[in-house]
Amino acid sequence: MEASNIFPQTHNRKPVPVAGGSEIEHASPDVNGKSAAEYVYEAMAMHEKPHKGMGTPPPKFLEWIGNAALSNAPKTRFSAAAGLTAGLITAGTIANIVTGYSLSGKKITNVPAFLKPFNGIIKGYEPGDITPRNKFIRYAHATVYTLGGMLGIKLATDMVYKKSKEKDKNPIFLEDYLAHISKMQSDNWSVLSAISGGFGSAAGLFLIPLPGFNYSINMVGGITSMQDRNTTVGGLNKIISGATTDSYLRLKEGAYYLANYAVGNPAKDPEKIEYIAYSILGPIFKEQLTAKHIKQFTDAVHEVRDHYWQEGGIPKDKRAEATDTMKQVFTGAGLEVLLIDMGLNPASVMFDKVNGIIGKIGNVGKADKIKEKQDAYWTALQERLPKYVAANIISQERADWVNESIADMKQGKPPKPAPVIKSEVVEAQKKLESSPKTKETSIDKLIKSSTKPGDWRESILKRRQESESPRLVAE
């Protein structure tokens, strides 16, 4: 089986033949003269038409308020409150025993036996006295309370997302690295949340609606970074999270969501495929992304999906296989290859430029670590490129383009634009002219081979292991 057979051909895509000799043609707006955002807007409006009248949406203002509330995950707020409480009680108890008094000035008498040697070890302290020594001890007493609460918030919020951080501890592909960077950025926000949580109420910092001061804003920065998600407040996401839509989805979670959405939606033209594509690609490719790229990406989704889809949706007994195939194409090495084929260079994604203001604040003090991760990804990608070429998944011209761009970026130069590969254009034209019938796509071959005895995934896995090219099949 050819190695390229698990990837869709995104150039010159034809309607896909299905059972009974019919073809699936998809509604799609014209890409000429449109930005990526305009194309997505028109595609959404076109695909939503069959779904009108299925329910009255909430008023825009209420929807905006709801999104703002959901930006701050209740789970994290609860853990922060629990950590604050535990920290205050623990640190406060220690301070009370050491001074011999509570913060209100009441003498401590009920002390556990094993702590009695420490009770009142600060001699001569009078909490009501105004001498400099007693005032200093009283201030230190209150500070211990505050520091305990801050430490409790930090430890509790970190504990909530400990498993999440571990998942992306050793990144491999682009989406893994971006999730890893986001969780690195969360460290700064975790500290800011702890500081503002400890001082916020007493000092009135909650009245200042700025990052670093306002506890709620700091929590949003920490939560979204630890979850590798965007904020969801319309009109503010581009600045705060660097997002192009109101969706919370970033690349890694978005690619997996796309696979499940495309398989689970029964419509011939699911209305949000373009929207999801723009949500996950827009923030990382910024000015490079065009309407044509969104259409190519959407066509690739349909090309995989159409081989399983029937009137009424993908049959239940085929959904697991369809989802698996989707993940092969839109995550890991499959995603890298698809992006390169589309003319979007994954190496051009600069890790210190992602995630908007939340990312910029999260980057403070981490420039060296982020550069280290950027270099590591470039090196890993360069090591994979010859394997992709040897497996006939991308052309040598595309691999050279990516390599040359990485060399330029290491010198601080902008990445090279995608080349027009003349050999690919000529070859495609020859094939088109030589056969009046619809060309059999790589996915056609994939599906046909899956009906034969044995599992086609085993043959692909064997080929990938022989070429030492990782994760070209779903894990």
C-alpha positions as CSV (number, residue, x, y, z in Angstrom):
1,M,0.0,0.0,0.0
2,E,1.4,3.5,-0.9
3,A,2.5,5.6,2.0
4,S,0.6,8.6,0.7
5,N,-2.7,6.8,0.8
6,I,-3.8,8.1,4.2
7,F,-3.7,11.7,3.1
8,P,-6.3,13.5,1.0
9,Q,-5.3,15.3,-2.2
10,T,-6.2,18.9,-1.5
11,H,-5.4,20.3,-5.0
12,N,-8.0,20.2,-7.8
13,R,-10.4,18.2,-5.6
14,K,-13.3,16.5,-7.6
15,P,-16.7,15.5,-6.2
16,V,-16.2,12.2,-4.5
17,P,-18.0,9.2,-6.0
18,V,-20.2,7.2,-3.6
19,A,-22.3,4.1,-3.7
20,G,-24.7,3.9,-6.6
21,G,-22.6,6.0,-8.9
22,S,-23.7,9.4,-7.5
23,E,-21.4,12.1,-6.4
24,I,-21.4,14.4,-3.3
25,E,-21.1,18.1,-4.2
26,H,-20.7,20.6,-1.3
27,A,-22.1,24.1,-1.0
28,S,-19.2,26.5,-0.8
29,P,-18.8,30.2,-1.5
30,D,-16.4,31.6,-4.0
31,V,-12.9,32.2,-2.5
32,N,-11.9,34.9,-4.9
33,G,-11.4,38.4,-3.4
34,K,-12.3,37.2,0.1
35,S,-10.4,37.1,3.4
36,A,-10.5,34.0,5.4
37,A,-13.0,35.6,7.8
38,E,-15.3,36.6,5.0
39,Y,-15.2,33.2,3.5
40,V,-16.1,31.6,6.8
41,Y,-18.9,34.0,7.4
42,E,-20.5,33.3,4.0
43,A,-20.0,29.6,4.4
44,M,-21.7,29.6,7.8
45,A,-24.6,31.6,6.5
46,M,-25.0,29.3,3.5
47,H,-24.9,26.1,5.6
48,E,-27.2,27.4,8.4
49,K,-30.1,28.0,6.0
50,P,-31.4,24.4,6.3
51,H,-31.2,24.7,10.1
52,K,-33.3,27.8,10.6
53,G,-36.3,27.6,12.9
54,M,-34.7,24.9,15.1
55,G,-34.8,27.1,18.1
56,T,-34.6,30.8,19.1
57,P,-31.1,31.8,20.0
58,P,-30.6,33.9,23.2
59,P,-30.3,37.7,22.9
60,K,-26.8,38.7,21.9
61,F,-26.2,40.6,25.2
62,L,-27.2,37.6,27.3
63,E,-25.0,35.3,25.2
64,W,-22.1,37.7,25.7
65,I,-22.7,37.7,29.5
66,G,-22.9,33.9,29.5
67,N,-19.6,33.5,27.6
68,A,-17.9,35.9,30.0
69,A,-19.1,33.9,33.0
70,L,-18.0,30.6,31.4
71,S,-14.5,32.0,30.7
72,N,-13.8,31.5,34.4
73,A,-14.0,27.8,35.1
74,P,-16.0,27.0,38.3
75,K,-13.6,24.1,39.0
76,T,-10.6,26.4,39.3
77,R,-12.4,29.0,41.3
78,F,-13.5,26.4,43.8
79,S,-10.0,24.9,44.1
80,A,-8.5,28.5,44.5
81,A,-11.1,29.2,47.3
82,A,-10.3,25.9,49.0
83,G,-6.6,26.5,48.7
84,L,-7.0,30.1,50.1
85,T,-9.0,28.8,53.0
86,A,-6.6,26.0,53.8
87,G,-3.6,28.3,53.5
88,L,-5.1,30.9,55.8
89,I,-6.0,28.3,58.4
90,T,-2.7,26.6,58.3
91,A,-0.4,29.7,58.2
92,G,-2.7,31.6,60.6
93,T,-2.6,28.8,63.2
94,I,1.2,28.7,63.1
95,A,1.4,32.5,63.5
96,N,-1.1,32.4,66.3
97,I,0.8,29.8,68.2
98,V,4.2,31.5,67.8
99,T,2.9,34.9,68.9
100,G,0.5,33.4,71.5
101,Y,-2.3,35.5,70.2
102,S,-4.9,35.5,67.5
103,L,-4.9,38.2,64.8
104,S,-7.8,39.9,66.7
105,G,-5.6,40.1,69.9
106,K,-7.2,37.3,71.8
107,K,-4.7,35.1,73.8
108,I,-4.3,31.5,72.6
109,T,-4.9,28.9,75.3
110,N,-6.1,25.8,73.5
111,V,-2.9,24.5,71.9
112,P,-2.2,20.8,71.0
113,A,0.3,19.1,73.3
114,F,3.0,18.6,70.6
115,L,2.9,22.4,69.7
116,K,3.0,23.7,73.2
117,P,6.8,24.2,73.2
118,F,6.2,26.8,70.4
119,N,3.4,28.6,72.1
120,G,4.3,32.2,72.7
121,I,8.0,31.8,71.8
122,I,8.0,35.5,70.8
123,K,8.4,37.0,74.3
124,G,7.0,40.3,75.4
125,Y,4.5,40.7,72.5
126,E,1.5,42.8,73.3
127,P,-0.8,43.0,70.3
128,G,-2.6,46.2,71.6
129,D,0.6,48.1,72.2
130,I,1.7,50.8,69.7
131,T,5.4,50.6,70.2
132,P,7.4,49.9,67.0
133,R,8.4,46.4,68.0
134,N,4.8,45.3,68.7
135,K,3.5,47.0,65.6
136,F,6.1,45.2,63.5
137,I,5.1,41.8,65.0
138,R,1.4,42.5,64.4
139,Y,2.1,43.4,60.8
140,A,4.3,40.2,60.4
141,H,1.5,38.2,62.0
142,A,-1.0,39.5,59.3
143,T,1.5,38.9,56.5
144,V,2.0,35.3,57.5
145,Y,-1.8,34.8,57.1
146,T,-1.7,36.5,53.7
147,L,1.3,34.5,52.5
148,G,-0.3,31.3,53.6
149,G,-3.5,32.1,51.6
150,M,-1.4,33.0,48.5
151,L,0.6,29.8,48.7
152,G,-2.6,27.8,49.2
153,I,-4.1,29.3,46.0
154,K,-0.9,28.6,44.0
155,L,-0.7,24.9,45.2
156,A,-4.4,24.2,44.7
157,T,-4.7,25.6,41.2
158,D,-1.5,23.9,40.1
159,M,-2.8,20.6,41.5
160,V,-6.0,20.8,39.6
161,Y,-4.1,20.9,36.3
162,K,-1.2,18.7,37.2
163,K,-2.4,15.8,35.0
164,S,-3.1,18.1,32.1
165,K,0.5,19.5,32.2
166,E,1.9,16.0,32.3
167,K,0.1,15.1,29.0
168,D,2.1,17.7,27.1
169,K,5.4,17.4,29.0
170,N,7.2,15.7,26.0
171,P,5.8,17.4,22.9
172,I,6.3,15.8,19.5
173,F,4.3,17.6,16.8
174,L,3.1,21.2,16.3
175,E,-0.1,21.0,18.3
176,D,1.8,19.3,21.2
177,Y,4.3,22.1,21.3
178,L,1.7,24.8,21.3
179,A,-0.2,23.2,24.2
180,H,3.1,22.8,26.1
181,I,3.9,26.5,25.5
182,S,0.4,27.5,26.7
183,K,0.9,25.6,30.0
184,M,4.3,27.1,30.5
185,Q,2.6,30.5,30.2
186,S,0.1,29.5,32.9
187,D,2.9,29.5,35.5
188,N,3.0,33.3,35.5
189,W,-0.7,33.6,35.7
190,S,-0.8,31.1,38.6
191,V,1.5,33.4,40.6
192,L,-0.5,36.5,39.7
193,S,-3.7,34.8,40.7
194,A,-2.1,33.9,44.1
195,I,-0.9,37.4,44.7
196,S,-4.1,39.2,43.7
197,G,-6.1,36.5,45.6
198,G,-4.2,37.2,48.8
199,F,-4.2,41.0,48.6
200,G,-7.2,41.7,46.3
201,S,-10.1,41.9,48.8
202,A,-8.3,43.9,51.5
203,A,-6.4,46.2,49.2
204,G,-9.3,46.8,46.8
205,L,-7.3,45.5,43.8
206,F,-10.5,43.9,42.4
207,L,-11.6,47.4,41.4
208,I,-8.7,47.7,38.9
209,P,-9.7,45.9,35.7
210,L,-6.2,45.1,34.6
211,P,-4.1,41.9,34.4
212,G,-1.8,41.5,37.3
213,F,-4.1,43.4,39.7
214,N,-7.6,42.0,39.2
215,Y,-8.1,38.5,40.6
216,S,-10.8,37.5,38.2
217,I,-8.7,38.5,35.1
218,N,-5.7,36.7,36.5
219,M,-7.8,33.6,37.0
220,V,-9.0,33.8,33.4
221,G,-5.4,34.0,32.2
222,G,-4.4,31.0,34.3
223,I,-7.4,28.9,33.5
224,T,-7.3,29.4,29.7
225,S,-3.5,28.9,29.6
226,M,-3.6,25.7,31.7
227,Q,-6.5,24.3,29.5
228,D,-4.8,25.5,26.3
229,R,-8.0,27.4,25.4
230,N,-9.1,30.9,24.3
231,T,-11.3,33.3,26.1
232,T,-14.9,33.3,24.8
233,V,-16.0,36.9,25.2
234,G,-16.9,38.4,21.8
235,G,-15.0,41.5,20.8
236,L,-12.1,40.9,23.2
237,N,-10.7,37.5,22.2
238,K,-8.4,38.8,19.5
239,I,-6.6,41.0,21.9
240,I,-6.7,38.8,25.0
241,S,-6.2,35.4,23.5
242,G,-5.1,36.2,19.9
243,A,-8.2,34.3,18.7
244,T,-9.9,34.8,15.4
245,T,-13.4,33.7,16.5
246,D,-15.4,33.4,19.8
247,S,-14.5,29.7,20.0
248,Y,-12.4,28.5,23.0
249,L,-10.8,25.9,20.7
250,R,-7.1,26.1,20.0
251,L,-5.2,23.8,17.6
252,K,-4.8,20.6,19.6
253,E,-8.2,20.3,21.1
254,G,-9.8,21.8,18.0
255,A,-8.3,19.2,15.7
256,Y,-9.7,16.4,17.8
257,Y,-13.1,18.2,18.1
258,L,-13.2,18.6,14.3
259,A,-12.7,14.9,13.8
260,N,-15.6,14.0,16.1
261,Y,-17.8,16.8,14.8
262,A,-17.3,15.9,11.2
263,V,-18.1,12.3,11.9
264,G,-21.0,12.8,14.3
265,N,-22.9,15.5,12.4
266,P,-25.5,14.0,10.0
267,A,-25.7,16.9,7.6
268,K,-24.2,16.7,4.1
269,D,-22.5,20.1,4.8
270,P,-22.0,20.6,8.5
271,E,-22.3,24.3,9.1
272,K,-19.3,24.8,11.4
273,I,-16.4,23.0,9.6
274,E,-15.1,26.3,8.1
275,Y,-15.7,28.0,11.4
276,I,-13.6,25.4,13.3
277,A,-10.9,25.5,10.6
278,Y,-10.7,29.3,11.0
279,S,-10.8,29.1,14.8
280,I,-7.7,26.7,15.0
281,L,-5.7,28.0,12.0
282,G,-6.3,31.7,12.2
283,P,-4.5,32.4,15.5
284,I,-1.3,30.6,14.5
285,F,-1.0,31.7,10.8
286,K,-2.4,35.2,11.2
287,E,-1.7,37.2,8.0
288,Q,-0.7,34.1,6.0
289,L,-4.1,32.5,6.1
290,T,-6.4,33.1,3.1
291,A,-9.9,32.1,2.1
292,K,-8.3,29.5,-0.3
293,H,-6.5,27.9,2.7
294,I,-9.8,27.5,4.6
295,K,-11.4,26.0,1.5
296,Q,-8.5,23.6,1.0
297,F,-8.7,22.5,4.6
298,T,-12.5,22.1,4.5
299,D,-12.2,20.1,1.2
300,A,-9.8,17.8,3.0
301,V,-12.3,17.2,5.8
302,H,-15.0,16.4,3.2
303,E,-12.8,14.2,1.2
304,V,-12.3,11.9,4.2
305,R,-15.8,12.2,5.4
306,D,-17.5,11.6,2.0
307,H,-16.2,8.1,1.8
308,Y,-18.3,7.1,4.9
309,W,-21.2,9.5,4.6
310,Q,-24.7,8.4,3.5
311,E,-28.0,10.2,3.4
312,G,-28.7,10.8,7.1
313,G,-25.1,10.7,8.2
314,I,-22.2,8.3,8.7
315,P,-23.6,4.9,9.8
316,K,-22.9,4.0,13.4
317,D,-20.8,0.9,12.5
318,K,-18.4,3.1,10.5
319,R,-18.1,6.1,12.9
320,A,-15.1,4.7,14.9
321,E,-13.2,4.0,11.7
322,A,-14.1,7.4,10.2
323,T,-13.0,9.2,13.3
324,D,-9.7,7.3,13.4
325,T,-9.1,8.2,9.8
326,M,-9.9,11.8,10.5
327,K,-7.4,11.9,13.3
328,Q,-4.7,10.4,11.1
329,V,-5.1,13.3,8.6
330,F,-5.8,16.2,11.0
331,T,-3.4,15.5,13.9
332,G,0.3,14.8,14.4
333,A,2.3,14.1,11.2
334,G,-0.9,14.1,9.1
335,L,-1.6,17.7,10.1
336,E,2.0,18.8,9.4
337,V,1.9,17.2,6.0
338,L,-1.5,18.7,5.2
339,L,-0.4,22.2,6.2
340,I,2.8,22.0,4.1
341,D,0.7,20.7,1.2
342,M,-1.6,23.7,1.6
343,G,1.3,26.1,1.6
344,L,1.2,26.9,5.3
345,N,4.6,26.3,6.9
346,P,4.2,24.8,10.4
347,A,7.8,26.0,11.2
348,S,6.7,29.6,10.8
349,V,4.5,29.5,13.9
350,M,6.5,31.5,16.4
351,F,5.9,30.2,20.0
352,D,6.6,33.6,21.6
353,K,3.9,35.3,19.5
354,V,0.9,33.1,20.2
355,N,-2.0,33.6,22.6
356,G,-2.4,37.4,22.6
357,I,-1.9,39.4,25.8
358,I,-2.3,36.3,27.9
359,G,0.7,34.8,26.0
360,K,2.8,38.0,26.3
361,I,2.4,38.1,30.1
362,G,2.9,34.4,30.3
363,N,6.2,34.7,28.4
364,V,7.8,37.1,30.9
365,G,10.9,35.5,32.3
366,K,10.6,32.5,29.9
367,A,12.3,33.8,26.7
368,D,15.2,31.3,26.9
369,K,12.8,28.3,27.6
370,I,10.5,29.3,24.8
371,K,13.4,29.7,22.4
372,E,14.7,26.3,23.5
373,K,11.3,24.7,22.6
374,Q,11.1,26.6,19.3
375,D,14.5,25.2,18.3
376,A,13.5,21.7,19.5
377,Y,10.4,21.8,17.3
378,W,12.4,23.0,14.3
379,T,15.0,20.3,14.7
380,A,12.3,17.6,15.1
381,L,10.5,18.8,12.0
382,Q,13.7,18.9,10.0
383,E,14.3,15.3,11.0
384,R,10.9,14.2,9.8
385,L,11.0,16.0,6.5
386,P,13.3,13.4,4.7
387,K,11.0,10.6,6.0
388,Y,8.0,12.4,4.5
389,V,9.7,12.7,1.2
390,A,11.0,9.1,1.3
391,A,7.4,8.0,2.0
392,N,6.2,10.0,-1.0
393,I,3.9,12.1,1.2
394,I,5.4,15.5,0.3
395,S,7.6,16.6,-2.6
396,Q,11.3,17.5,-2.2
397,E,10.5,21.1,-3.2
398,R,8.1,21.4,-0.3
399,A,10.7,20.0,2.1
400,D,13.4,22.4,0.8
401,W,11.0,25.3,1.3
402,V,10.4,24.4,5.0
403,N,14.2,23.8,5.6
404,E,15.2,27.1,4.0
405,S,12.5,29.0,6.0
406,I,13.8,27.5,9.2
407,A,17.4,28.6,8.3
408,D,16.1,32.1,7.7
409,M,14.1,32.3,10.9
410,K,17.1,31.2,12.9
411,Q,18.9,34.3,11.6
412,G,15.9,36.5,12.5
413,K,14.6,36.7,8.9
414,P,11.0,36.2,7.9
415,P,10.1,32.8,6.6
416,K,10.0,32.3,2.8
417,P,6.5,32.3,1.2
418,A,5.2,29.1,-0.2
419,P,6.6,28.3,-3.6
420,V,4.6,27.5,-6.7
421,I,5.7,24.0,-7.4
422,K,5.7,23.8,-11.2
423,S,6.4,20.1,-11.4
424,E,3.3,19.4,-9.2
425,V,1.1,21.7,-11.4
426,V,2.3,20.1,-14.6
427,E,1.8,16.5,-13.2
428,A,-1.7,17.3,-12.0
429,Q,-2.6,18.8,-15.4
430,K,-1.3,15.7,-17.2
431,K,-3.3,13.3,-15.1
432,L,-6.4,15.4,-15.5
433,E,-6.1,15.5,-19.3
434,S,-5.2,11.8,-19.6
435,S,-8.4,10.5,-18.0
436,P,-11.9,11.8,-18.6
437,K,-13.1,9.9,-15.5
438,T,-12.9,11.2,-12.0
439,K,-9.4,10.4,-10.7
440,E,-9.4,7.8,-7.9
441,T,-8.2,9.7,-4.8
442,S,-5.8,8.3,-2.2
443,I,-8.7,8.0,0.2
444,D,-10.6,5.8,-2.3
445,K,-7.7,3.4,-2.2
446,L,-7.6,3.5,1.6
447,I,-11.3,2.6,1.9
448,K,-11.1,-0.2,-0.7
449,S,-8.1,-1.7,1.1
450,S,-10.0,-1.7,4.4
451,T,-12.5,-4.1,3.1
452,K,-9.9,-6.8,2.4
453,P,-8.9,-9.4,4.9
454,G,-6.6,-8.0,7.6
455,D,-6.4,-4.5,9.0
456,W,-5.0,-1.7,6.7
457,R,-3.8,0.1,9.8
458,E,-1.3,-2.7,10.4
459,S,0.3,-2.3,7.0
460,I,0.5,1.5,7.4
461,L,2.0,1.1,10.9
462,K,4.6,-1.4,9.7
463,R,5.6,1.0,6.8
464,R,5.9,3.9,9.2
465,Q,7.9,1.9,11.7
466,E,10.3,0.9,8.9
467,S,10.8,4.5,7.9
468,E,11.0,5.6,11.6
469,S,8.3,8.2,11.0
470,P,6.3,8.6,14.2
471,R,2.5,8.9,14.8
472,L,1.2,8.6,11.3
473,V,-1.6,6.5,12.6
474,A,-3.9,7.4,15.5
475,E,-2.7,6.3,18.9
